[in-house]
Amino acid sequence: MPFAPSSTDPEPETKRSSLMSKPALLALLLLAAAPPAAPPAAGPEHFFAGHTEGVGTVHVMLTGRHAVRDRSRGRIERGNVLILDQLVEEEGKPARNRSWRLVRGAGNRITGSISDARGPVTGEVAGNSS
């Protein structure tokens, strides 16, 4: 509803001056129209820093399905190395600990090791990632 001073108002101009000025309104509109700030540059490996948990089902050919759960604690060390300590609980098997050490190389290449893998591991990041 637009402001309309009443005839009994001793100072109608005072109320009008409390309304937003044109420069202030313009500044607010410009701020609202500004593009959002870019997220910090970090690769998908930074998702695993801190605590993460996963729950799922493993499908193994000829043996069926079974539940699996993992709890992980990750950290990024000097040189952008992801260290991930993981507890894996797989249905029908004893719980086991494993450690990951992954390094982002040139381009989108990732190399490293997993404690229960035979030999080095390699991979490539694809899709929306930094």
N, C-alpha and C positions, 0 to 999 in steps of 0.2 A: 504494500500500500504506500503510495507516495506521501511524503511529508507535506502537510498543509498547516501552516501556523494558524493558531486560533486568534480571534480578535482579542482575547483576554490575556494572551501571551505578552509579558512585558518586553521581552527581547527575542522576537522570532528569528532574527538573524543568527543568534547564538546557537540555536538548535541546528540550523542549516550548516554552520561551520563545523559541527561535530560529525557531519556526514563525510565519507571518504572523499578526498580531493582527487581530481583527475590524474595528477602525476602518480599518486599512491595506487590508484586503481590500475593504471597502465603498468606500473612495476609488478603488481600482483599477477596481472594477465601474462606478462612476459615470463615470469617465473613459472607459472603453470604450464606455459607452452614450451618451455625449455626441455630438450631431450634428457632422459635420465642419465645419471653418471654411469660410465662404463664400469663393469665389475672388475675387481683386481685380477691381474693376469696370473693365472694358475692353471696348471694342467689337471686332468681328471684324477691324477694320483693324489692330489691334495684332498680329495673327498675322503680318503682312507686315514688321514691324520686324525687322531683321537680314537674314540670307541665306535665300533660298528658291529652290527649283528646281522646274520643272515639265516633264513629258514627256508627249506625247500625240500624237494623230492628228487632223488637220483633215479634215473631209468637206466638199467643195465641190461643189455641184450641177453636173452635166454635165462636171466635170473630174476627179473622183475624189478619192482620199485621198493625204495626204502627212504625213510626220512633222514635228513641231514640238517645240522645246525652248526653255525660257527660264531664265535665271539672273537673279535680282533681288537688289538690296540696298535695303532700306527703312529709313526712320527717321521718327519722329514729331517734328514741330517744334512750336514754340509755337502755341497755339491749336488743338491736336489735329489738325494737318494731316499727312496721310500723304504722304511724298515717296518715290517708288519709281523707282529707276533700273534699267532692265531691258535685257538683251541677249537678243534673239530670234533663234533659228536655225531657219529654216523650209526644209525640203527643197526643192531646186530654186531657191532664192532666196539672195541674199547676206545675211549676218548683218546685223542692224540694231539700233541702240540706240533706246530710247524712254524717256520719263520720264512718270510719273504724278504728279499733284498732286490729292489728294482730301480733302474736308472733310466731316465729319459735321455735318449741319444739324439743324434742329428735327425731333423725332420720329425716324424711321429714314431720313430722306432724306440722300443723299450727292450732292455736286456737285463738279465739278472739271474738270480737263483732262488729256488724254493727248497727247503731242507729235505723234503721227501721226494724230490724229482731227481731223476738220473741225468746229470749233466746240466748245462746252462739252459735257461729259458729265454725265448725271444718273442716279441710280438710287435704289433703296429696299431697305433691308435687311429681310428677312423670316425668320421662324423663330426658333430659339433663339439669341439674341444679347443682349448687354448694351446 
